[in-house]
Amino acid sequence: MTSMRPHTLKGPGNKLARRDPVDQYLADQHLYRKLMVRSESSLFQVVAEQMYDTQNLHYEVRMDCVRFIMDKRRLFRRNITGNFNDYLSKLEKPNTRGTMIELRALCLMYGRNAILHEPMRLGTPVTFSDKYKKNFSVFFDQYGNFDAVYTMGHIEEAAICQSITFKMLYQMCFKLPDVSLAAEKMLNPDTFCEGTTLEHSQNGTVVRILCRNGRSFDVDSPELTSCLLKDKQLCDFHNRVRWREYVQRFGRVPLSCTLKCIDDNNVPFSYSVAKCLDPNIYRNVELSSFLVMKKEAKKFQLYIGDDFNARAHCLVERHKWLGHMTKGFILKIDWKTSTFTVYLEETGTVMQVPRYAVHPLPPRQF
């Protein structure tokens, strides 16, 4: 398999992206840093992904961590300054950042040691027990952010799995023709510049394209695919009447509507999707999806996580010393004074509270 190109491939018209020095340093050690969303939950996202293969369970991991520290308070009490119960009460809230204390608790809870990576330093093994056979491999910076670290071999396998998943989505669900071929033409048009050889079936239909660089692409048939155009009657590939007329006129089979879009300087799907379809490219789908979602949320004034907007639901901390939280509804935000006007559903009253007293809902209640 060819080497991974997670940061260097480009689509037409895009400049070659520069790799971060930290990522380049890790790559020289055959490691890959997978960036997490820059939030207070980054530690729990790393652990959730490395334990359950999904970041969506980060809130559940956080709550399990809180319960574990409470149960093992004798182990952690001396490491926590201030009131122990207040510390755990704050830790329950999604806008409280996880620290090395929580990482230690998670390692003991899940029976794993840790490998800690820092900028421009090789990973430092932290052994909690010789009985633990697996590790959490994490990167942390001076700002308290955590990222996941994987071997390049793991990322290469993940890229193949990602490619298979997206091919299943676009070929089997959307039934688009020539998905892999279209992705290659979008990302690496030079593949076809050196010449190709066509492999035909017994009835003369093209079934495979062989490239000079050794790569090959199967060609789909119109009977097993759906048309990309709004009006199928205009498609030379899926309309059998137009298909026969095209063959009689030009002496060759017409291109699929997916490939025709590319030749007409259009794209059948985004370059982000094309990269996900390439088995040699790994995309951080979770991070890129969050950034797109955040952009859309800002545009339409929607609520995701701790990006508060008027009309959004939230949790309000009425009595900080008791850690009492009640569900509320944001009526107005005064960003100059960091004051929120909220409606409390439990009491049916309206009150003004400071910014620090407002917290996001758990992820499943957004």
Stockholm file with secondary structure:
# STOCKHOLM 1.0

chainA/1-366         MTSMRPHTLKGPGNKLARRDPVDQYLADQHLYRKLMVRSESSLFQVVAEQMYDTQNLHYEVRMDCVRFIMDKRRLFRRNITGNFNDYLSKLEKPNTRGTMIELRALCLMYGRNAILHEPMRLGTPVTFSDKYKKNFSVFFDQYGNFDAVYTMGHIEEAAICQSITFKMLYQMCFKLPDVSLAAEKMLNPDTFCEGTTLEHSQNGTVVRILCRNGRSFDVDSPELTSCLLKDKQLCDFHNRVRWREYVQRFGRVPLSCTLKCIDDNNVPFSYSVAKCLDPNIYRNVELSSFLVMKKEAKKFQLYIGDDFNARAHCLVERHKWLGHMTKGFILKIDWKTSTFTVYLEETGTVMQVPRYAVHPLPPRQF
#=GR chainA/1-366 SS CCCCCTTTCCCTTCCCCCCCHHHHHHHHTTEEEECCCSSTTHHHHHHHHHHHSCGGGHHHHHHHHHHHHHHTHHHHGGGCCSCHHHHHHHHTSTTSCCCHHHHHHHHHHHTCEEEEEETTEEEEEECSCTTCCCEEEEEECTTSCEEEEEEHHHHHHHHHHHHHHHHIIIIIISCCSSHHHHHHHHHCGGGGTTCEEEEECTTSCEEEEEETTSCEEECCCGGGSCCSSSCGGGCTTTCHHHHHHHHHHHSSCCCCHHHHHHHTTCCSSCHHHHHHHCTTCCCCHHHHHHHHHHHHHHHHTCCCTTCCCTTCEEEEEEETTTTEEEEEEEEEEETTTTEEEEEETTTTEEEEEEGGGEECCCGGGC
#=GC SS_cons         CCCCCTTTCCCTTCCCCCCCHHHHHHHHTTEEEECCCSSTTHHHHHHHHHHHSCGGGHHHHHHHHHHHHHHTHHHHGGGCCSCHHHHHHHHTSTTSCCCHHHHHHHHHHHTCEEEEEETTEEEEEECSCTTCCCEEEEEECTTSCEEEEEEHHHHHHHHHHHHHHHHIIIIIISCCSSHHHHHHHHHCGGGGTTCEEEEECTTSCEEEEEETTSCEEECCCGGGSCCSSSCGGGCTTTCHHHHHHHHHHHSSCCCCHHHHHHHTTCCSSCHHHHHHHCTTCCCCHHHHHHHHHHHHHHHHTCCCTTCCCTTCEEEEEEETTTTEEEEEEEEEEETTTTEEEEEETTTTEEEEEEGGGEECCCGGGC
//
